[in-house]
Amino acid sequence: MTLQSAEELSNASNERRPTTFRSELPNPALWTDEHHDVYMKESPVIEPGPHDCVVRMRCNGICGSDLHFWKVGVLASLVVSCPYVLGHEGAGEVVWAGSQVTTLQPGDRVSVEPGVTCGTCYECTSGNYNLCRTVEFSGAPPYHGSIRRYHTHPAKWLHKIPDNMSWANGALLEPLSVVMHGFERSPVKIADSTVVLGAGPIGLIALKLARLSGAMPIVIADIDPSRLEFAKRFVPGCLPVQFELSSSPQENADKAVRALREAGGDLPKVVYECTGVESSVAAATYIPRPAGEVMVIGVGKPLANNMPLMHLSLAEVDLKFINRYNHSWPKAIRLLSSDFADLTPIVTHQFKLEEADEAIKSAADRSKGVIKAHIIDD
């Protein structure tokens, strides 16, 4: 009897793997198209390659960008020009692994990092893979997303999640990674004052991370009083401030600064803008102390017409941005698999996969009170 090397054993195991995937169940998917329709329809045929896995998606989140692609049909350079499947916040179970996959096997629980980069350009090889110009991003046109039962994805961009992590938390890793990347680029220190603009999912996660970072006091601002009430329950002790659409950006900024001052805080070094709305970004620029910075985590219009550039110049306030995330997933997994942070309260509504079209319509309807909708497939 001869001893086989690990490589030989792996190759022998791979040779026994099926080379094609055949689903046991139908594969319904959430589609949108260039006509701004949103509907349920069978997924395109799954054709995974040797480096891919097929994931049985157990939970998907609805993101603001999903709404934007449906309603507007364009986000920056991304244009919906043909029907495609939405979704990029998901977790599930590997049900098929390609012949060249050595890191995962059927039965593994994974979260999907949706951006698939080239791996060879300057941005990829210098460590800034999130800035790859040829990224293929799940759920951004024309690449099919993960709001379907079976989703194919390169194994390299699937992250194992521990058994104690719920599918809901697995799906929350994507928005958490977005916010963590913002905090990596613009950290807040213990006992620093800070302001978070926007009490949607991204803003609420930023509020939670600010508290976990030791910031105090923390102002959370929004135009929606019900979301501010939610923020008070989600992070007790935060200071809710309601902005008014009829007020100027500077007037709204003054309200946030007054709330900080009344709580004993200073002008913050860092302000986190989590809406992308031009008037909110403009308000954010008036809040930091001189030589401070505004970290824009929200995504908005491609062009801004009314930004206070001379104020930014005279106060030397840096206006900073992020593009998704960069090596954030392992840390996000550690955070959500611990008892240190609980983000699940922001998941206010759940829908079955077959109801995914209702899920996105509800998320678009502010009267429904949806903060984060999850699509479950048990």
C-alpha positions in Angstrom: 0.0 0.0 0.0 1.4 3.4 -1.0 0.7 6.7 0.7 -0.9 9.4 -1.5 0.0 13.0 -1.2 -2.6 15.5 -0.2 -2.7 16.9 -3.7 -3.3 13.4 -5.2 -6.1 12.8 -2.7 -7.6 16.2 -3.5 -7.4 15.5 -7.3 -9.0 12.1 -6.8 -11.8 13.6 -4.8 -12.3 16.3 -7.4 -12.5 13.7 -10.2 -15.5 12.2 -8.4 -17.4 15.5 -8.4 -20.2 16.1 -10.8 -19.2 18.4 -13.7 -22.7 19.9 -14.1 -25.3 21.1 -11.7 -28.8 19.9 -11.7 -31.2 21.6 -9.3 -33.7 19.5 -7.3 -36.2 22.4 -7.0 -37.4 25.2 -9.2 -35.2 28.3 -9.2 -37.5 31.4 -8.9 -35.7 34.7 -9.1 -36.5 38.4 -8.7 -36.1 40.3 -11.9 -36.1 43.9 -13.1 -35.7 45.3 -16.6 -35.2 48.4 -18.7 -38.9 49.1 -18.5 -38.7 49.5 -14.7 -40.8 46.4 -14.1 -40.1 44.1 -11.2 -41.4 40.5 -11.2 -40.8 36.9 -10.3 -39.6 34.5 -13.0 -37.5 31.4 -13.3 -33.8 32.0 -13.0 -31.5 31.7 -16.0 -29.9 28.3 -16.3 -27.1 27.8 -13.7 -23.9 26.9 -15.5 -21.1 26.9 -12.9 -17.4 26.5 -13.8 -14.6 24.5 -12.2 -13.8 27.4 -9.8 -17.4 28.1 -8.9 -19.8 26.9 -6.2 -23.6 26.8 -6.4 -25.2 28.2 -3.2 -28.7 27.4 -2.0 -29.6 30.9 -0.9 -31.3 30.9 2.5 -31.5 34.6 3.1 -31.2 37.7 0.9 -31.6 41.4 1.9 -33.2 44.1 -0.2 -30.8 47.0 -0.6 -31.4 50.6 -1.6 -29.4 50.0 -4.8 -31.9 47.2 -5.7 -34.7 49.8 -5.5 -32.6 52.3 -7.5 -32.0 49.8 -10.4 -35.7 49.0 -10.5 -37.0 52.5 -10.2 -34.4 54.6 -11.9 -32.6 52.1 -14.0 -29.2 53.7 -13.7 -26.6 54.1 -10.9 -23.4 55.9 -11.9 -22.1 54.0 -15.0 -24.4 51.0 -14.4 -27.4 51.0 -16.6 -30.2 48.5 -16.7 -30.5 47.7 -20.4 -31.9 44.2 -20.3 -33.7 42.0 -17.9 -31.6 40.6 -15.0 -31.8 39.2 -11.5 -31.5 41.5 -8.5 -29.7 41.0 -5.2 -26.3 41.1 -3.5 -26.8 40.7 0.2 -27.1 36.9 0.8 -26.1 33.8 2.7 -26.7 30.2 2.1 -25.4 26.6 1.9 -23.0 25.2 -0.7 -24.8 22.5 -2.7 -22.2 22.0 -5.5 -18.5 22.7 -5.8 -16.5 22.8 -9.0 -13.7 20.5 -9.7 -11.0 23.1 -8.9 -12.5 24.2 -5.7 -10.5 23.1 -2.7 -11.7 25.5 0.1 -15.4 24.6 0.1 -17.6 21.6 -0.1 -21.3 20.8 -0.2 -22.8 21.5 3.2 -20.6 24.5 4.0 -22.5 27.6 5.2 -21.3 30.8 3.4 -21.9 34.4 2.9 -21.6 35.9 -0.6 -19.2 38.7 -1.2 -20.7 39.9 -4.4 -17.8 41.6 -6.2 -15.8 39.4 -8.5 -12.6 41.2 -9.5 -10.1 40.5 -12.2 -7.2 39.9 -9.8 -4.5 41.2 -12.1 -5.0 44.9 -12.5 -3.0 47.5 -10.5 -5.9 48.0 -8.1 -6.3 44.3 -7.4 -2.6 43.6 -7.0 -2.0 46.7 -4.8 -4.6 45.7 -2.3 -7.5 47.9 -3.4 -9.4 45.2 -5.1 -12.7 47.0 -4.5 -11.6 49.6 -7.0 -11.1 47.1 -9.8 -12.5 48.7 -13.0 -13.7 45.4 -14.5 -15.5 44.0 -11.4 -18.4 41.7 -12.0 -20.8 42.6 -9.2 -23.8 40.3 -8.5 -27.1 42.1 -8.8 -25.6 45.1 -10.7 -26.5 45.1 -14.4 -25.8 43.1 -16.4 -24.7 40.5 -13.8 -27.4 38.3 -12.3 -27.8 38.6 -8.5 -28.5 36.3 -5.6 -32.3 36.8 -5.0 -33.0 33.3 -6.3 -32.9 29.8 -4.8 -29.7 28.7 -6.5 -26.9 31.2 -7.2 -23.5 30.4 -8.8 -20.5 32.3 -7.5 -16.7 31.9 -7.5 -15.5 30.0 -4.4 -12.8 32.7 -3.9 -15.6 35.2 -3.0 -17.6 32.9 -0.7 -16.8 33.3 3.0 -17.5 30.5 5.5 -19.7 31.5 8.4 -19.8 29.6 11.7 -22.7 27.4 12.8 -23.7 29.9 15.5 -24.4 32.6 12.9 -27.9 32.9 11.6 -28.8 33.2 7.9 -30.0 36.7 8.7 -26.7 37.7 10.1 -25.0 36.1 7.1 -27.0 38.3 4.8 -26.2 41.4 7.0 -22.5 40.9 6.5 -22.7 42.8 3.2 -24.1 46.1 4.5 -22.0 45.8 7.6 -18.9 45.5 5.5 -19.9 48.6 3.6 -20.0 50.6 6.9 -16.9 49.0 8.3 -14.9 50.1 5.2 -16.1 53.6 5.9 -15.0 53.4 9.5 -11.6 52.0 8.4 -11.1 55.0 6.2 -12.5 57.5 8.7 -12.3 56.1 12.2 -13.9 57.7 15.3 -12.0 57.5 18.5 -13.1 56.8 22.1 -15.1 59.7 23.6 -15.1 61.6 20.3 -18.3 63.3 19.3 -19.8 62.2 16.0 -22.9 62.7 13.8 -24.5 60.1 11.6 -26.8 61.5 8.9 -29.5 59.1 7.8 -31.4 56.5 9.9 -31.9 53.8 7.2 -30.1 50.5 7.4 -26.6 51.9 6.6 -27.0 54.8 9.0 -28.3 52.6 11.8 -25.3 50.2 11.3 -23.0 53.2 11.4 -24.7 54.4 14.6 -24.1 51.0 16.1 -20.4 50.9 15.1 -20.0 54.5 16.4 -21.3 53.3 19.8 -19.1 50.2 19.7 -16.1 52.4 18.9 -16.7 54.4 22.1 -17.9 57.6 20.4 -19.9 60.0 22.7 -22.1 61.9 22.3 -23.6 60.6 19.0 -26.2 62.5 17.0 -28.4 60.6 14.5 -30.3 62.8 12.1 -33.1 62.1 9.6 -36.2 63.7 8.2 -38.4 60.7 9.3 -39.4 60.9 13.0 -40.4 57.2 13.1 -36.9 56.2 12.0 -35.4 58.4 14.7 -37.6 56.7 17.3 -36.3 53.4 16.1 -32.7 54.7 16.3 -33.3 55.6 20.0 -34.4 52.0 20.7 -31.6 50.5 18.6 -28.8 52.5 20.3 -30.0 53.8 23.6 -28.4 57.1 24.5 -28.0 58.4 21.0 -29.3 61.9 20.3 -32.0 62.0 17.6 -32.3 65.2 15.5 -35.0 65.8 12.9 -33.9 67.6 9.8 -36.4 69.6 7.8 -36.7 69.6 4.1 -37.7 73.3 4.3 -34.5 74.2 6.1 -31.1 75.0 4.5 -28.2 72.6 4.8 -26.5 75.0 7.2 -29.6 75.3 9.3 -30.0 71.6 9.7 -26.3 71.3 10.5 -26.7 73.9 13.2 -29.4 71.7 14.8 -27.0 68.7 14.9 -24.2 70.8 16.4 -26.5 72.3 19.1 -27.6 68.8 20.1 -23.9 67.9 20.5 -23.1 71.0 22.5 -26.1 70.6 24.8 -24.9 67.0 25.6 -21.4 68.3 26.4 -19.8 67.3 23.1 -17.4 69.1 20.8 -17.5 69.7 17.1 -16.7 66.2 15.7 -13.7 65.3 13.7 -15.6 62.8 11.6 -19.2 63.0 10.3 -20.8 59.9 8.6 -23.2 60.7 5.8 -25.3 57.7 5.1 -27.9 58.8 2.6 -26.1 60.1 -0.4 -28.8 62.8 -0.8 -27.1 66.0 -2.0 -28.8 68.3 0.6 -27.7 65.9 3.4 -24.1 65.7 2.2 -24.1 69.5 2.0 -25.4 69.7 5.6 -22.7 67.2 6.7 -20.0 69.6 5.5 -21.0 72.3 8.0 -20.8 69.9 11.0 -17.1 68.9 11.5 -14.5 71.0 13.2 -11.9 72.7 10.9 -9.6 70.1 9.4 -12.3 67.5 10.1 -13.8 65.2 7.5 -17.1 63.9 6.1 -17.2 60.2 5.2 -19.9 59.7 2.6 -21.1 56.1 2.9 -24.5 56.7 1.1 -24.9 56.5 -2.6 -26.7 59.4 -4.4 -26.9 61.2 -7.7 -23.8 61.2 -10.1 -23.6 65.0 -10.1 -24.0 67.6 -7.3 -24.9 71.1 -8.1 -25.0 72.9 -4.8 -22.0 71.7 -2.7 -20.4 74.4 -0.5 -16.9 74.0 -2.0 -15.5 77.2 -0.6 -16.6 76.3 2.9 -14.8 73.0 2.5 -11.8 74.8 1.3 -11.7 77.5 3.9 -12.3 75.0 6.8 -10.0 72.4 5.2 -12.7 69.8 5.6 -12.1 66.6 3.7 -14.9 65.1 1.8 -14.3 61.4 1.5 -16.0 58.5 -0.1 -16.0 54.7 -0.2 -16.6 52.1 -2.9 -18.1 49.0 -1.3 -15.6 47.3 0.9 -12.0 46.0 1.1 -11.0 42.9 3.1 -13.8 43.7 5.5 -15.6 40.4 5.5 -13.4 38.4 7.9 -13.8 41.1 10.6 -17.5 41.5 9.9 -17.9 37.7 10.5 -16.0 37.9 13.7 -18.2 40.8 14.9 -21.6 39.2 14.1 -20.6 35.8 15.4 -19.8 37.3 18.8 -22.2 38.7 21.4 -20.6 42.1 20.9 -23.1 43.4 18.3 -26.6 42.6 17.3 -27.9 44.1 14.1 -30.9 41.8 13.6 -33.4 44.4 15.0 -33.0 46.4 11.8 -34.6 43.4 9.9 -38.2 44.6 10.4 -39.9 42.5 7.7 -39.4 39.0 6.2 -40.8 37.5 3.1 -40.7 34.1 1.4 -38.7 33.7 -1.8 -41.8 33.4 -3.8 -42.9 36.8 -2.4 -39.7 38.6 -3.3 -41.5 41.0 -5.6 -43.8 42.0 -2.7 -40.7 42.4 -0.5 -39.1 45.0 -2.8 -42.4 46.8 -3.3 -42.8 47.0 0.4 -39.3 48.3 0.9 -40.0 51.0 -1.6 -43.2 52.1 0.2 -42.2 54.3 3.2 -45.7 53.9 4.6 -45.0 50.2 5.3 -42.3 51.1 7.9 -39.7 48.7 6.4 -36.1 49.4 7.5 -34.6 46.2 6.2 -36.5 43.4 4.4 -35.2 39.9 4.2 -36.2 37.2 1.8 -36.1 33.7 3.3 -36.0 30.4 1.6 -36.2 27.5 4.1 
